[in-house]
Amino acid sequence: MIIQKGFTVWLTGISASENSELAEMLEGELLERGLKVELVDENNEPVKSKVLSCCSDYNKNAGALAEIARLLARNEVITIVSAVSPSITIRNAIRTQLGDFIEVYVKSADQNIDKSIVEVYEVPEKPEVLLESSDGDNDMKMKKIIRTLELIKWIPEGFGMDYSSEEETQIQERLESLGYL
Amino acid sequence: MNSNKVLIVGLDCFAPQLLFDRWLDELPAFKRLISSGIWGKLESTIPCITVPAWSSMVTSKDPGQLGFYGFRNRKDYSYDALYFANSLAVKEPTLWNILSRNRKSSVVIGVPQTYPVKPLRGKLVGCFLTPDENAEFTYPETLKHEINEIADGYKIDVKGFRTDDKAWLLEQIYQMTEKRFKVVSEMVQKPDWDFFMFVEMGPDRLHHGFWGICEPSHPNYEPDSFFVNAIKDYYKYLDKQLEQLLTKLDDDTTILVVSDHGARNLIGGICVNEWLIEQGLLAVKEYPDSIQKLTNDNIDWENTTCWGEGGYYARIFFNVKDREPSGKISKENYQAFRQELKAKFESITDKDGKNINTKVFTPQDIYSETNGVPPDLIVYFGDLDYRSIGSIGYKDYITYENDTGPDDANHDHYGVFVMSEMSDVKNQKAINKKLDDLSIYDVAPTVLDKFNINFEKYNMKGKVIK
């Protein structure tokens, strides 16, 4: 396990299921890279405490999730939070509280979202990552988050560099010598 | 039975007929595992070669699904764009990728196609496709220093393999193996892994270097040579290393001993491009006076129908209209030509006119998908009795010389599989269950099943061995 910094990736958007799906994919990718990561999803146990039915429920829940993220991050864990978290004010307060914080806005085209959420949801003004349908499928969306984290150097690059031309010659000679080519 | 830990001992080219049939009574550690476990011949990939076989084993995907068909592959349908299939070519999830996602830690050492190194939950030492020991071939990087300390200089592979200096070569192989086992022995004792896999290349290097001398059925057998027991002695040496390793394993460990393919007699070579020239299917601008590699700039592409790659098997590429830059075969005639050429390959005879039993495979028939740029045909000359020689200038289609130096062994269709629970081994439980339908694709699902991990979503080709 490499030494890493703790930080929080906060997925917000009106579709709890889309947030959750992306959060799970992101968790898998970060785990595959050997990073310490935890997923905190307001739809899942143990943080799911009750049915969230109104704006204040969501905001209150977001505050609790932020506290979990803070505790994990100070122990060098990457925390992915999946939460509708409709209020800009609350999200900004969490950003200030956590410091190392990436806001991912999952823009949903789902027409079947509960209207009460759509009405109260405040679209992020400056999310670090904006995911919308033009970004492609969920795998591509997840990779966009990963690439952002790589670019700001919060996680290491996932892949090594390919051979230089000298190394390629070296490998070719070795494989020829071994009879493979 | 679910395990807390799984260890895979990978022995490249380890031959089932030598282990199971010939020397088992003199290999007590292997015999203990077999007596208390499940075992059998493990059917390899087509082609049965290090790349892609090990990657097929750890992903349970065939070469077509993986999109690489050997070490060197075409990038596209131009004539000169080739690449080496290293770790970057492996896009399907490996065992340690899946285990990392399930919060299981792995130690991976020397598994082919793990260089350049990619991160994982655990530790990784890159494979023999690392250019040399100066490269960054470990994850994390600090591990390189650690293994160099343990092994007094880690050795990735044998260099200068094609040599007639057999004593030197043997020494190099032993040094490499000893260093690898030192590192494995040290790392296996640490508590930080759930899954451990290493691949020792020594058996492959040894077979290619000493097979003719040691194998009584080979025409080059040298019963009076100092090296006549080189392969047997090395198998006994591996047995001792295995014995040591077993003492370091916990009871709740499942141990697998596997090889990617076996070894068999190689008695000659079919000069595939010479043969294609004879058939009027390949045209060169200048036929050389001496043996030379067939280079792209010497091929008269306008008048060439197909060409072949050398190696332990042949890959044949067709020059197809609107696919290759100077394509000759029309798409309408493609299938008919493929059948015609297949039949011609299958009718190749030796100098005495005897059919050598060449096997020809069509990628679309043997793979679930054909990603990347597949060859148009894959050919086992003499069902692997003969290698494929790509050079020209032999003035003949068959030779008993090798364009890459001495080598009397080819790869064989089957490798080995042995799986035992350490608790059974320690209690000398008599199981000794031989299975006849084992495939290289079965290894990954079998390991994941030990960890009780649901692998359905990965669409693996193999089954769980029980």
Interface residues (C-beta under 8 A of the other chain):
Chain A: M1 I2 G28 L31 E32 R33 G34 L35 P156 G158 F159 G160 M161 D162 Y163 E166 E167 E168 Q170 I171 Q172 R174 L175 E176 S177 L178 G179 Y180 L181
Chain B: I49 T50 V51 G70 F71 R72 F84 N86 S87 L88 P93 N97 S100 R101 N102 R103 Y115 P116 V117 K118 P119 L120 R121 G122 F128 L129 P131 D132 A135 E136 Y139 P140 D157 K159 G160 F161 R162 R205 H208 E309 G310 G311 Y312 R387 G390 N402 T404 G405 D407
